[in-house]
Amino acid sequence: MAGLLQQRLTAETDGAVKSQLEIALARLQLVSPQPAQRLAAIALLGHSGDPETQALLTPYTDARHEPDPAIRAAAQESLSKIQHRLLLGDLLGQAFMGLSLGSVLLLAALGLAIHLRSARGDQYGPRRDADDWRLQLLAGSTGRWRSWRRSGLPSIR
């Protein structure tokens, strides 16, 4: 099987297919009796971002499974690379999710603000005559003051 994968790897021109063939060949070389092949396979699998690769490399960090300390160290280094890559992906995913939810909440708040403002009847902004308490005191009552303001008389200010 390894010979067939090696043959396809040398003939392949597509980069994505070539990287998948390299990973498949490295998975086969993990069980090789030659330490150099296992070391090369572990180093190659360390560049993978697949969580399954993490489970595949974990036994090679144990002294009971792998007697060679160089291979155990390479497996530990490959595992830390994979964990770092997965952590970075999780952080970016959480940041994107937070921004997405924040924008939805902002749109909901803006919609409520527009709705509640129009429900009050102030769709064109606050009315100055209702807020100017000094003119209301001078006019005596709100009704006479409004008619006085609409009549075009000069302002008291």
C-alpha positions as CSV (number, residue, x, y, z in Angstrom):
1,M,0.0,0.0,0.0
2,A,2.8,2.4,0.8
3,G,4.4,1.7,-2.6
4,L,1.2,2.6,-4.4
5,L,0.8,5.8,-2.4
6,Q,4.4,6.8,-3.1
7,Q,3.9,6.2,-6.8
8,R,0.7,8.3,-6.8
9,L,2.5,11.0,-4.8
10,T,5.3,11.4,-7.4
11,A,2.8,11.5,-10.3
12,E,0.3,13.9,-8.6
13,T,0.3,17.6,-9.7
14,D,-2.7,19.0,-7.7
15,G,-1.4,20.5,-4.4
16,A,-4.5,19.6,-2.3
17,V,-4.5,16.0,-3.4
18,K,-0.7,15.8,-3.0
19,S,-0.9,16.9,0.7
20,Q,-3.7,14.4,1.4
21,L,-1.5,11.6,-0.1
22,E,1.4,12.7,2.0
23,I,-0.7,12.5,5.1
24,A,-2.0,9.1,4.2
25,L,1.5,7.9,3.5
26,A,2.7,9.3,6.9
27,R,-0.1,7.5,8.7
28,L,1.1,4.3,7.2
29,Q,4.7,5.0,8.1
30,L,3.8,5.5,11.7
31,V,3.8,1.8,12.2
32,S,7.1,1.3,10.4
33,P,9.8,-0.6,12.3
34,Q,12.4,1.9,11.1
35,P,12.7,4.9,13.5
36,A,13.7,7.3,10.7
37,Q,10.4,6.7,8.9
38,R,8.4,7.1,12.1
39,L,10.2,10.3,12.9
40,A,9.6,11.7,9.4
41,A,5.9,10.7,9.6
42,I,5.4,12.3,13.0
43,A,7.0,15.5,11.8
44,L,4.8,15.6,8.7
45,L,1.6,14.8,10.7
46,G,2.5,17.8,13.0
47,H,1.6,20.1,10.1
48,S,-1.9,18.7,10.0
49,G,-4.8,20.6,11.5
50,D,-6.9,17.5,11.9
51,P,-8.1,16.7,15.4
52,E,-7.9,13.0,14.5
53,T,-4.2,13.3,14.0
54,Q,-3.9,14.5,17.6
55,A,-5.5,11.2,18.8
56,L,-3.2,9.3,16.4
57,L,0.0,10.9,17.8
58,T,-0.9,10.8,21.5
59,P,0.3,7.1,22.0
60,Y,3.7,8.0,20.6
61,T,4.4,10.3,23.6
62,D,4.2,7.4,26.0
63,A,7.4,5.5,26.8
64,R,5.5,2.2,27.0
65,H,4.4,2.5,23.4
66,E,7.5,4.2,21.9
67,P,10.9,3.4,23.4
68,D,12.9,5.9,21.3
69,P,13.1,9.3,23.2
70,A,13.7,11.3,19.9
71,I,10.4,10.0,18.5
72,R,8.6,10.8,21.8
73,A,10.0,14.3,21.7
74,A,9.0,14.8,18.1
75,A,5.5,13.5,18.8
76,Q,5.1,15.9,21.7
77,E,6.3,18.8,19.6
78,S,3.9,17.8,16.8
79,L,1.0,17.5,19.3
80,S,1.8,21.0,20.7
81,K,1.7,22.4,17.1
82,I,-1.6,20.8,16.4
83,Q,-3.1,22.0,19.8
84,H,-1.8,25.5,19.1
85,R,-3.4,25.5,15.6
86,L,-6.7,24.2,17.0
87,L,-6.7,26.8,19.8
88,L,-6.1,29.6,17.3
89,G,-9.0,28.3,15.2
90,D,-11.2,28.2,18.3
91,L,-10.3,31.7,19.3
92,L,-11.0,33.1,15.9
93,G,-14.3,31.3,15.8
94,Q,-15.3,32.7,19.2
95,A,-14.3,36.2,18.2
96,F,-16.4,36.0,15.0
97,M,-19.3,34.6,17.0
98,G,-19.1,37.4,19.5
99,L,-19.0,40.0,16.7
100,S,-21.9,38.4,15.0
101,L,-24.0,38.3,18.2
102,G,-23.0,41.8,19.1
103,S,-24.2,43.1,15.7
104,V,-27.5,41.4,16.1
105,L,-28.0,42.9,19.5
106,L,-27.1,46.3,18.2
107,L,-29.6,46.0,15.4
108,A,-32.3,44.9,17.8
109,A,-31.5,47.9,20.1
110,L,-31.6,50.3,17.1
111,G,-34.9,48.8,16.0
112,L,-36.4,49.2,19.5
113,A,-35.2,52.8,19.7
114,I,-36.8,53.7,16.4
115,H,-40.0,51.9,17.3
116,L,-40.4,53.4,20.7
117,R,-39.5,56.9,19.5
118,S,-42.1,56.7,16.8
119,A,-44.7,55.4,19.3
120,R,-44.2,58.5,21.3
121,G,-45.0,60.7,18.3
122,D,-41.6,62.3,18.1
123,Q,-40.7,61.0,14.6
124,Y,-39.1,64.3,13.6
125,G,-37.1,64.9,16.8
126,P,-38.0,66.5,20.1
127,R,-40.4,69.4,20.0
128,R,-38.8,72.6,21.3
129,D,-42.0,74.2,22.5
130,A,-42.8,71.3,24.8
131,D,-39.3,71.5,26.3
132,D,-39.1,75.2,26.8
133,W,-40.7,75.6,30.3
134,R,-40.0,79.4,30.4
135,L,-42.3,80.1,27.6
136,Q,-45.0,77.9,29.0
137,L,-44.8,79.9,32.3
138,L,-45.1,83.2,30.4
139,A,-48.1,82.0,28.3
140,G,-49.9,80.6,31.3
141,S,-51.3,77.5,29.6
142,T,-50.0,75.1,27.0
143,G,-52.9,75.6,24.6
144,R,-52.6,79.5,24.4
145,W,-48.9,79.3,24.2
146,R,-48.9,76.9,21.2
147,S,-51.4,79.1,19.3
148,W,-49.3,82.1,20.2
149,R,-46.1,80.4,18.8
150,R,-47.9,79.4,15.6
151,S,-49.2,82.9,15.0
152,G,-45.8,84.1,13.9
153,L,-45.2,86.5,16.7
154,P,-41.6,87.2,17.5
155,S,-40.0,84.9,20.0
156,I,-39.4,86.2,23.5
157,R,-35.8,85.0,23.5
